[in-house]
Amino acid sequence: MKRNWKVGDLAKQTGLTVRTLRFYDQIGLFSPSGKTESGHRLYDESDLSRLQQIISLKELGLSLEEVKSVLNDEQISPVEIVNLQIARIKEQIKLQQMLLEQLHHVSKSMQGMAPLAVEDFTDLMQAIKKSHEKLVIGRRTSWEHHLDLLGDFIAEEERESKSKED
């Protein structure tokens, strides 16, 4: 049996906002494979696969226009997209491991009351900066998501308020 999701259900399942999914549809990046008789968007399993590819490519730093081009021209296979994501995560792990090693080194030196070299501090600061940049990007994305949810909530409240007035 084929499963279908309405836009709100898909948003809940994926952590995206309804607004984002509608925008993707509006720009022709991610359109539903069907609609209900009342005109509601319906997404199926093949749509989920495309959405996963979109999210993966976005996380790799591509703009929406670039994502659209890559997917429409089939320049890269779904397996290659997953492999690119694996490589990105391995790089993130490597950065975190470097930071952890630097912190251990500084901690051991401080506990042994040994003076730290300038290079110890500069290496640590560089590792922190690289790690921090990734964290800031993640937090910004999270805030954008929460603001989208708030905007959706306010819009729904306004619609309900107008319905009650009518």
Biotite code that builds the C-alpha atoms (Angstrom):
import biotite.structure as struc

atoms = struc.array([
    struc.Atom([0.000, 0.000, 0.000], chain_id="A", res_id=1, res_name="MET", atom_name="CA", element="C"),
    struc.Atom([1.334, 3.383, -1.010], chain_id="A", res_id=2, res_name="LYS", atom_name="CA", element="C"),
    struc.Atom([1.578, 5.995, 1.751], chain_id="A", res_id=3, res_name="ARG", atom_name="CA", element="C"),
    struc.Atom([0.703, 9.624, 1.209], chain_id="A", res_id=4, res_name="ASN", atom_name="CA", element="C"),
    struc.Atom([1.200, 12.651, 3.431], chain_id="A", res_id=5, res_name="TRP", atom_name="CA", element="C"),
    struc.Atom([-0.479, 16.016, 3.422], chain_id="A", res_id=6, res_name="LYS", atom_name="CA", element="C"),
    struc.Atom([1.822, 19.010, 3.682], chain_id="A", res_id=7, res_name="VAL", atom_name="CA", element="C"),
    struc.Atom([1.298, 19.441, 7.435], chain_id="A", res_id=8, res_name="GLY", atom_name="CA", element="C"),
    struc.Atom([1.994, 15.774, 8.127], chain_id="A", res_id=9, res_name="ASP", atom_name="CA", element="C"),
    struc.Atom([5.117, 15.853, 5.962], chain_id="A", res_id=10, res_name="LEU", atom_name="CA", element="C"),
    struc.Atom([6.318, 18.973, 7.762], chain_id="A", res_id=11, res_name="ALA", atom_name="CA", element="C"),
    struc.Atom([5.912, 17.259, 11.133], chain_id="A", res_id=12, res_name="LYS", atom_name="CA", element="C"),
    struc.Atom([7.647, 14.101, 9.941], chain_id="A", res_id=13, res_name="GLN", atom_name="CA", element="C"),
    struc.Atom([10.645, 15.941, 8.465], chain_id="A", res_id=14, res_name="THR", atom_name="CA", element="C"),
    struc.Atom([11.043, 18.853, 10.862], chain_id="A", res_id=15, res_name="GLY", atom_name="CA", element="C"),
    struc.Atom([10.552, 21.348, 8.042], chain_id="A", res_id=16, res_name="LEU", atom_name="CA", element="C"),
    struc.Atom([7.855, 23.969, 8.081], chain_id="A", res_id=17, res_name="THR", atom_name="CA", element="C"),
    struc.Atom([4.731, 24.003, 5.958], chain_id="A", res_id=18, res_name="VAL", atom_name="CA", element="C"),
    struc.Atom([5.902, 27.389, 4.737], chain_id="A", res_id=19, res_name="ARG", atom_name="CA", element="C"),
    struc.Atom([9.202, 25.908, 3.522], chain_id="A", res_id=20, res_name="THR", atom_name="CA", element="C"),
    struc.Atom([7.468, 23.047, 1.700], chain_id="A", res_id=21, res_name="LEU", atom_name="CA", element="C"),
    struc.Atom([5.048, 25.460, 0.029], chain_id="A", res_id=22, res_name="ARG", atom_name="CA", element="C"),
    struc.Atom([7.935, 27.700, -0.980], chain_id="A", res_id=23, res_name="PHE", atom_name="CA", element="C"),
    struc.Atom([9.793, 24.747, -2.496], chain_id="A", res_id=24, res_name="TYR", atom_name="CA", element="C"),
    struc.Atom([6.639, 23.952, -4.476], chain_id="A", res_id=25, res_name="ASP", atom_name="CA", element="C"),
    struc.Atom([6.253, 27.579, -5.551], chain_id="A", res_id=26, res_name="GLN", atom_name="CA", element="C"),
    struc.Atom([9.797, 27.721, -6.980], chain_id="A", res_id=27, res_name="ILE", atom_name="CA", element="C"),
    struc.Atom([9.428, 24.319, -8.660], chain_id="A", res_id=28, res_name="GLY", atom_name="CA", element="C"),
    struc.Atom([12.002, 22.587, -6.493], chain_id="A", res_id=29, res_name="LEU", atom_name="CA", element="C"),
    struc.Atom([9.761, 20.142, -4.672], chain_id="A", res_id=30, res_name="PHE", atom_name="CA", element="C"),
    struc.Atom([6.208, 19.633, -5.852], chain_id="A", res_id=31, res_name="SER", atom_name="CA", element="C"),
    struc.Atom([3.733, 17.088, -4.533], chain_id="A", res_id=32, res_name="PRO", atom_name="CA", element="C"),
    struc.Atom([3.036, 14.055, -6.668], chain_id="A", res_id=33, res_name="SER", atom_name="CA", element="C"),
    struc.Atom([-0.696, 14.463, -6.130], chain_id="A", res_id=34, res_name="GLY", atom_name="CA", element="C"),
    struc.Atom([-3.557, 16.425, -4.650], chain_id="A", res_id=35, res_name="LYS", atom_name="CA", element="C"),
    struc.Atom([-6.708, 15.536, -2.803], chain_id="A", res_id=36, res_name="THR", atom_name="CA", element="C"),
    struc.Atom([-10.117, 16.275, -4.295], chain_id="A", res_id=37, res_name="GLU", atom_name="CA", element="C"),
    struc.Atom([-10.183, 19.424, -2.170], chain_id="A", res_id=38, res_name="SER", atom_name="CA", element="C"),
    struc.Atom([-6.817, 20.553, -3.548], chain_id="A", res_id=39, res_name="GLY", atom_name="CA", element="C"),
    struc.Atom([-4.539, 19.651, -0.618], chain_id="A", res_id=40, res_name="HIS", atom_name="CA", element="C"),
    struc.Atom([-1.007, 18.634, -1.539], chain_id="A", res_id=41, res_name="ARG", atom_name="CA", element="C"),
    struc.Atom([-0.226, 14.919, -1.275], chain_id="A", res_id=42, res_name="LEU", atom_name="CA", element="C"),
    struc.Atom([3.333, 13.631, -1.084], chain_id="A", res_id=43, res_name="TYR", atom_name="CA", element="C"),
    struc.Atom([4.385, 10.014, -1.537], chain_id="A", res_id=44, res_name="ASP", atom_name="CA", element="C"),
    struc.Atom([7.523, 7.980, -0.835], chain_id="A", res_id=45, res_name="GLU", atom_name="CA", element="C"),
    struc.Atom([9.276, 9.091, -4.029], chain_id="A", res_id=46, res_name="SER", atom_name="CA", element="C"),
    struc.Atom([8.688, 12.691, -2.939], chain_id="A", res_id=47, res_name="ASP", atom_name="CA", element="C"),
    struc.Atom([10.406, 11.892, 0.376], chain_id="A", res_id=48, res_name="LEU", atom_name="CA", element="C"),
    struc.Atom([13.445, 10.654, -1.519], chain_id="A", res_id=49, res_name="SER", atom_name="CA", element="C"),
    struc.Atom([13.663, 13.919, -3.463], chain_id="A", res_id=50, res_name="ARG", atom_name="CA", element="C"),
    struc.Atom([13.204, 15.955, -0.290], chain_id="A", res_id=51, res_name="LEU", atom_name="CA", element="C"),
    struc.Atom([16.057, 14.042, 1.377], chain_id="A", res_id=52, res_name="GLN", atom_name="CA", element="C"),
    struc.Atom([18.271, 14.887, -1.593], chain_id="A", res_id=53, res_name="GLN", atom_name="CA", element="C"),
    struc.Atom([17.279, 18.569, -1.400], chain_id="A", res_id=54, res_name="ILE", atom_name="CA", element="C"),
    struc.Atom([18.065, 18.774, 2.314], chain_id="A", res_id=55, res_name="ILE", atom_name="CA", element="C"),
    struc.Atom([21.368, 16.939, 1.859], chain_id="A", res_id=56, res_name="SER", atom_name="CA", element="C"),
    struc.Atom([22.491, 19.237, -0.948], chain_id="A", res_id=57, res_name="LEU", atom_name="CA", element="C"),
    struc.Atom([21.469, 22.313, 1.041], chain_id="A", res_id=58, res_name="LYS", atom_name="CA", element="C"),
    struc.Atom([23.502, 21.089, 3.999], chain_id="A", res_id=59, res_name="GLU", atom_name="CA", element="C"),
    struc.Atom([26.460, 20.721, 1.666], chain_id="A", res_id=60, res_name="LEU", atom_name="CA", element="C"),
    struc.Atom([26.197, 24.453, 0.995], chain_id="A", res_id=61, res_name="GLY", atom_name="CA", element="C"),
    struc.Atom([24.405, 24.591, -2.333], chain_id="A", res_id=62, res_name="LEU", atom_name="CA", element="C"),
    struc.Atom([21.901, 27.361, -2.971], chain_id="A", res_id=63, res_name="SER", atom_name="CA", element="C"),
    struc.Atom([18.324, 26.387, -3.782], chain_id="A", res_id=64, res_name="LEU", atom_name="CA", element="C"),
    struc.Atom([18.926, 27.318, -7.405], chain_id="A", res_id=65, res_name="GLU", atom_name="CA", element="C"),
    struc.Atom([22.003, 25.061, -7.500], chain_id="A", res_id=66, res_name="GLU", atom_name="CA", element="C"),
    struc.Atom([20.066, 22.236, -5.816], chain_id="A", res_id=67, res_name="VAL", atom_name="CA", element="C"),
    struc.Atom([17.316, 22.571, -8.405], chain_id="A", res_id=68, res_name="LYS", atom_name="CA", element="C"),
    struc.Atom([19.827, 22.495, -11.240], chain_id="A", res_id=69, res_name="SER", atom_name="CA", element="C"),
    struc.Atom([21.653, 19.450, -9.856], chain_id="A", res_id=70, res_name="VAL", atom_name="CA", element="C"),
    struc.Atom([18.445, 17.473, -9.335], chain_id="A", res_id=71, res_name="LEU", atom_name="CA", element="C"),
    struc.Atom([16.793, 18.474, -12.612], chain_id="A", res_id=72, res_name="ASN", atom_name="CA", element="C"),
    struc.Atom([19.883, 17.765, -14.682], chain_id="A", res_id=73, res_name="ASP", atom_name="CA", element="C"),
    struc.Atom([20.505, 14.545, -12.727], chain_id="A", res_id=74, res_name="GLU", atom_name="CA", element="C"),
    struc.Atom([24.158, 15.599, -12.455], chain_id="A", res_id=75, res_name="GLN", atom_name="CA", element="C"),
    struc.Atom([24.571, 13.561, -9.312], chain_id="A", res_id=76, res_name="ILE", atom_name="CA", element="C"),
    struc.Atom([22.928, 10.329, -8.179], chain_id="A", res_id=77, res_name="SER", atom_name="CA", element="C"),
    struc.Atom([21.113, 9.882, -4.866], chain_id="A", res_id=78, res_name="PRO", atom_name="CA", element="C"),
    struc.Atom([23.911, 7.540, -3.728], chain_id="A", res_id=79, res_name="VAL", atom_name="CA", element="C"),
    struc.Atom([26.521, 10.190, -4.519], chain_id="A", res_id=80, res_name="GLU", atom_name="CA", element="C"),
    struc.Atom([24.533, 12.736, -2.494], chain_id="A", res_id=81, res_name="ILE", atom_name="CA", element="C"),
    struc.Atom([24.507, 10.395, 0.507], chain_id="A", res_id=82, res_name="VAL", atom_name="CA", element="C"),
    struc.Atom([28.243, 9.779, 0.057], chain_id="A", res_id=83, res_name="ASN", atom_name="CA", element="C"),
    struc.Atom([28.896, 13.525, -0.025], chain_id="A", res_id=84, res_name="LEU", atom_name="CA", element="C"),
    struc.Atom([26.947, 13.878, 3.195], chain_id="A", res_id=85, res_name="GLN", atom_name="CA", element="C"),
    struc.Atom([28.992, 11.075, 4.771], chain_id="A", res_id=86, res_name="ILE", atom_name="CA", element="C"),
    struc.Atom([32.197, 12.883, 3.773], chain_id="A", res_id=87, res_name="ALA", atom_name="CA", element="C"),
    struc.Atom([30.898, 16.128, 5.294], chain_id="A", res_id=88, res_name="ARG", atom_name="CA", element="C"),
    struc.Atom([30.055, 14.432, 8.573], chain_id="A", res_id=89, res_name="ILE", atom_name="CA", element="C"),
    struc.Atom([33.467, 12.766, 8.671], chain_id="A", res_id=90, res_name="LYS", atom_name="CA", element="C"),
    struc.Atom([35.026, 16.219, 8.260], chain_id="A", res_id=91, res_name="GLU", atom_name="CA", element="C"),
    struc.Atom([32.923, 17.552, 11.130], chain_id="A", res_id=92, res_name="GLN", atom_name="CA", element="C"),
    struc.Atom([34.014, 14.638, 13.318], chain_id="A", res_id=93, res_name="ILE", atom_name="CA", element="C"),
    struc.Atom([37.633, 15.333, 12.377], chain_id="A", res_id=94, res_name="LYS", atom_name="CA", element="C"),
    struc.Atom([37.252, 19.000, 13.418], chain_id="A", res_id=95, res_name="LEU", atom_name="CA", element="C"),
    struc.Atom([35.666, 18.021, 16.719], chain_id="A", res_id=96, res_name="GLN", atom_name="CA", element="C"),
    struc.Atom([38.405, 15.439, 17.338], chain_id="A", res_id=97, res_name="GLN", atom_name="CA", element="C"),
    struc.Atom([41.071, 18.083, 16.726], chain_id="A", res_id=98, res_name="MET", atom_name="CA", element="C"),
    struc.Atom([39.368, 20.403, 19.210], chain_id="A", res_id=99, res_name="LEU", atom_name="CA", element="C"),
    struc.Atom([39.117, 17.617, 21.781], chain_id="A", res_id=100, res_name="LEU", atom_name="CA", element="C"),
    struc.Atom([42.812, 16.796, 21.408], chain_id="A", res_id=101, res_name="GLU", atom_name="CA", element="C"),
    struc.Atom([43.783, 20.452, 21.801], chain_id="A", res_id=102, res_name="GLN", atom_name="CA", element="C"),
    struc.Atom([41.630, 20.770, 24.920], chain_id="A", res_id=103, res_name="LEU", atom_name="CA", element="C"),
    struc.Atom([43.181, 17.619, 26.426], chain_id="A", res_id=104, res_name="HIS", atom_name="CA", element="C"),
    struc.Atom([46.669, 18.942, 25.717], chain_id="A", res_id=105, res_name="HIS", atom_name="CA", element="C"),
    struc.Atom([45.952, 22.320, 27.333], chain_id="A", res_id=106, res_name="VAL", atom_name="CA", element="C"),
    struc.Atom([44.225, 20.665, 30.304], chain_id="A", res_id=107, res_name="SER", atom_name="CA", element="C"),
    struc.Atom([47.168, 18.331, 30.954], chain_id="A", res_id=108, res_name="LYS", atom_name="CA", element="C"),
    struc.Atom([49.619, 21.205, 30.716], chain_id="A", res_id=109, res_name="SER", atom_name="CA", element="C"),
    struc.Atom([47.568, 23.310, 33.124], chain_id="A", res_id=110, res_name="MET", atom_name="CA", element="C"),
    struc.Atom([47.203, 20.459, 35.609], chain_id="A", res_id=111, res_name="GLN", atom_name="CA", element="C"),
    struc.Atom([50.940, 19.864, 35.540], chain_id="A", res_id=112, res_name="GLY", atom_name="CA", element="C"),
    struc.Atom([51.470, 23.565, 36.165], chain_id="A", res_id=113, res_name="MET", atom_name="CA", element="C"),
    struc.Atom([53.629, 23.683, 33.049], chain_id="A", res_id=114, res_name="ALA", atom_name="CA", element="C"),
    struc.Atom([53.659, 26.974, 31.180], chain_id="A", res_id=115, res_name="PRO", atom_name="CA", element="C"),
    struc.Atom([51.701, 26.913, 27.955], chain_id="A", res_id=116, res_name="LEU", atom_name="CA", element="C"),
    struc.Atom([53.352, 27.993, 24.745], chain_id="A", res_id=117, res_name="ALA", atom_name="CA", element="C"),
    struc.Atom([51.741, 30.659, 22.597], chain_id="A", res_id=118, res_name="VAL", atom_name="CA", element="C"),
    struc.Atom([51.204, 27.983, 19.952], chain_id="A", res_id=119, res_name="GLU", atom_name="CA", element="C"),
    struc.Atom([49.124, 25.966, 22.427], chain_id="A", res_id=120, res_name="ASP", atom_name="CA", element="C"),
    struc.Atom([46.702, 28.862, 22.796], chain_id="A", res_id=121, res_name="PHE", atom_name="CA", element="C"),
    struc.Atom([46.627, 29.771, 19.109], chain_id="A", res_id=122, res_name="THR", atom_name="CA", element="C"),
    struc.Atom([46.061, 26.135, 18.080], chain_id="A", res_id=123, res_name="ASP", atom_name="CA", element="C"),
    struc.Atom([43.263, 25.856, 20.624], chain_id="A", res_id=124, res_name="LEU", atom_name="CA", element="C"),
    struc.Atom([41.660, 29.102, 19.459], chain_id="A", res_id=125, res_name="MET", atom_name="CA", element="C"),
    struc.Atom([41.784, 27.991, 15.814], chain_id="A", res_id=126, res_name="GLN", atom_name="CA", element="C"),
    struc.Atom([40.168, 24.656, 16.691], chain_id="A", res_id=127, res_name="ALA", atom_name="CA", element="C"),
    struc.Atom([37.485, 26.443, 18.720], chain_id="A", res_id=128, res_name="ILE", atom_name="CA", element="C"),
    struc.Atom([36.829, 28.898, 15.894], chain_id="A", res_id=129, res_name="LYS", atom_name="CA", element="C"),
    struc.Atom([36.360, 26.110, 13.333], chain_id="A", res_id=130, res_name="LYS", atom_name="CA", element="C"),
    struc.Atom([34.049, 24.242, 15.679], chain_id="A", res_id=131, res_name="SER", atom_name="CA", element="C"),
    struc.Atom([32.190, 27.428, 16.623], chain_id="A", res_id=132, res_name="HIS", atom_name="CA", element="C"),
    struc.Atom([31.513, 28.365, 13.000], chain_id="A", res_id=133, res_name="GLU", atom_name="CA", element="C"),
    struc.Atom([29.699, 25.070, 12.449], chain_id="A", res_id=134, res_name="LYS", atom_name="CA", element="C"),
    struc.Atom([27.734, 25.536, 15.679], chain_id="A", res_id=135, res_name="LEU", atom_name="CA", element="C"),
    struc.Atom([26.650, 29.071, 14.749], chain_id="A", res_id=136, res_name="VAL", atom_name="CA", element="C"),
    struc.Atom([25.368, 27.897, 11.381], chain_id="A", res_id=137, res_name="ILE", atom_name="CA", element="C"),
    struc.Atom([23.412, 25.108, 13.085], chain_id="A", res_id=138, res_name="GLY", atom_name="CA", element="C"),
    struc.Atom([21.922, 27.482, 15.640], chain_id="A", res_id=139, res_name="ARG", atom_name="CA", element="C"),
    struc.Atom([20.952, 29.971, 12.939], chain_id="A", res_id=140, res_name="ARG", atom_name="CA", element="C"),
    struc.Atom([19.146, 27.221, 11.048], chain_id="A", res_id=141, res_name="THR", atom_name="CA", element="C"),
    struc.Atom([17.360, 26.184, 14.246], chain_id="A", res_id=142, res_name="SER", atom_name="CA", element="C"),
    struc.Atom([16.274, 29.773, 14.955], chain_id="A", res_id=143, res_name="TRP", atom_name="CA", element="C"),
    struc.Atom([15.002, 30.159, 11.396], chain_id="A", res_id=144, res_name="GLU", atom_name="CA", element="C"),
    struc.Atom([12.973, 26.988, 11.832], chain_id="A", res_id=145, res_name="HIS", atom_name="CA", element="C"),
    struc.Atom([11.482, 28.239, 15.114], chain_id="A", res_id=146, res_name="HIS", atom_name="CA", element="C"),
    struc.Atom([10.658, 31.632, 13.600], chain_id="A", res_id=147, res_name="LEU", atom_name="CA", element="C"),
    struc.Atom([8.939, 29.878, 10.698], chain_id="A", res_id=148, res_name="ASP", atom_name="CA", element="C"),
    struc.Atom([6.878, 27.856, 13.181], chain_id="A", res_id=149, res_name="LEU", atom_name="CA", element="C"),
    struc.Atom([5.947, 31.030, 15.039], chain_id="A", res_id=150, res_name="LEU", atom_name="CA", element="C"),
    struc.Atom([4.962, 32.717, 11.772], chain_id="A", res_id=151, res_name="GLY", atom_name="CA", element="C"),
    struc.Atom([2.813, 29.727, 10.825], chain_id="A", res_id=152, res_name="ASP", atom_name="CA", element="C"),
    struc.Atom([1.155, 29.781, 14.257], chain_id="A", res_id=153, res_name="PHE", atom_name="CA", element="C"),
    struc.Atom([0.384, 33.511, 14.038], chain_id="A", res_id=154, res_name="ILE", atom_name="CA", element="C"),
    struc.Atom([-1.001, 33.154, 10.511], chain_id="A", res_id=155, res_name="ALA", atom_name="CA", element="C"),
    struc.Atom([-3.234, 30.267, 11.629], chain_id="A", res_id=156, res_name="GLU", atom_name="CA", element="C"),
    struc.Atom([-4.479, 32.286, 14.622], chain_id="A", res_id=157, res_name="GLU", atom_name="CA", element="C"),
    struc.Atom([-5.308, 35.202, 12.315], chain_id="A", res_id=158, res_name="GLU", atom_name="CA", element="C"),
    struc.Atom([-7.208, 32.899, 9.932], chain_id="A", res_id=159, res_name="ARG", atom_name="CA", element="C"),
    struc.Atom([-9.170, 31.396, 12.818], chain_id="A", res_id=160, res_name="GLU", atom_name="CA", element="C"),
    struc.Atom([-9.912, 34.870, 14.175], chain_id="A", res_id=161, res_name="SER", atom_name="CA", element="C"),
    struc.Atom([-11.217, 36.038, 10.783], chain_id="A", res_id=162, res_name="LYS", atom_name="CA", element="C"),
    struc.Atom([-13.332, 32.884, 10.447], chain_id="A", res_id=163, res_name="SER", atom_name="CA", element="C"),
    struc.Atom([-14.956, 33.553, 13.796], chain_id="A", res_id=164, res_name="LYS", atom_name="CA", element="C"),
    struc.Atom([-15.662, 37.176, 12.830], chain_id="A", res_id=165, res_name="GLU", atom_name="CA", element="C"),
    struc.Atom([-17.343, 36.092, 9.588], chain_id="A", res_id=166, res_name="ASP", atom_name="CA", element="C"),
])
